[in-house]
Amino acid sequence: MAKSAARKQREKLAREGKRNPELNRSIFAFADMRQRTTKTRAEKLNQQKHKRSLSYQSDDGLFYLRAKLAVII
């Protein structure tokens, strides 16, 4: 890969004992700032899919629990 003119200039300054401008960069220059704040369509569909599959099990469990408590009391 070829070196850019800016990179050559930075290396030349470092060889001459001057400050390298790369040292002035913030830590945020290397961080990936493209994080999603909302869920994607695929994530929303996946969440809904799992909600539907578990809903019928919890209804039966609550009904059975109430009937069981009523019989004990």
Secondary structure per residue as TSV (DSSP state, phi and psi in degrees):
chain	resnum	aa	ss	phi	psi
A	1	M	-	360.0	137.7
A	2	A	-	-79.6	152.2
A	3	K	-	-88.3	141.1
A	4	S	-	-77.6	164.1
A	5	A	H	-64.6	-36.5
A	6	A	H	-66.8	-39.9
A	7	R	H	-66.7	-40.3
A	8	K	H	-60.6	-40.8
A	9	Q	H	-65.4	-40.5
A	10	R	H	-63.5	-43.1
A	11	E	H	-65.9	-36.3
A	12	K	H	-64.8	-43.3
A	13	L	H	-62.8	-39.6
A	14	A	H	-66.1	-38.5
A	15	R	H	-65.0	-35.1
A	16	E	T	-79.3	-2.7
A	17	G	T	91.4	5.8
A	18	K	-	-87.9	167.2
A	19	R	-	-71.2	135.4
A	20	N	-	-81.1	124.9
A	21	P	G	-62.8	-18.3
A	22	E	G	-63.5	-26.7
A	23	L	G	-72.3	-16.2
A	24	N	G	-82.5	-9.3
A	25	R	-	-69.6	145.5
A	26	S	-	-78.0	162.1
A	27	I	G	-67.8	-21.1
A	28	F	G	-75.9	-13.7
A	29	A	G	-67.2	-26.4
A	30	F	S	-99.2	-8.2
A	31	A	S	-83.1	149.2
A	32	D	-	-85.1	107.0
A	33	M	-	-92.2	10.9
A	34	R	-	-99.0	45.8
A	35	Q	-	-80.8	141.8
A	36	R	-	-78.9	139.8
A	37	T	S	-100.3	-21.2
A	38	T	S	-117.6	157.6
A	39	K	-	-73.4	149.3
A	40	T	-	-77.5	170.0
A	41	R	H	-61.8	-40.5
A	42	A	H	-64.8	-38.8
A	43	E	H	-66.9	-38.9
A	44	K	H	-65.2	-43.2
A	45	L	H	-64.8	-38.9
A	46	N	H	-65.0	-39.3
A	47	Q	H	-66.0	-43.4
A	48	Q	H	-65.8	-36.1
A	49	K	H	-61.7	-43.4
A	50	H	H	-74.5	-29.2
A	51	K	H	-66.0	-41.9
A	52	R	H	-66.6	-35.7
A	53	S	H	-72.6	-24.9
A	54	L	H	-97.5	-10.9
A	55	S	H	-68.3	-38.0
A	56	Y	H	-71.4	-27.7
A	57	Q	H	-71.8	-39.4
A	58	S	H	-71.0	-31.8
A	59	D	H	-65.7	-42.9
A	60	D	H	-65.5	-38.0
A	61	G	H	-65.5	-41.5
A	62	L	H	-68.9	-39.3
A	63	F	H	-66.0	-42.4
A	64	Y	H	-66.1	-38.2
A	65	L	H	-65.5	-41.9
A	66	R	H	-66.6	-41.5
A	67	A	H	-65.9	-38.7
A	68	K	H	-65.3	-41.1
A	69	L	H	-67.8	-36.2
A	70	A	H	-66.5	-35.1
A	71	V	H	-72.1	-36.7
A	72	I	H	-70.0	-39.2
A	73	I	-	-76.7	360.0
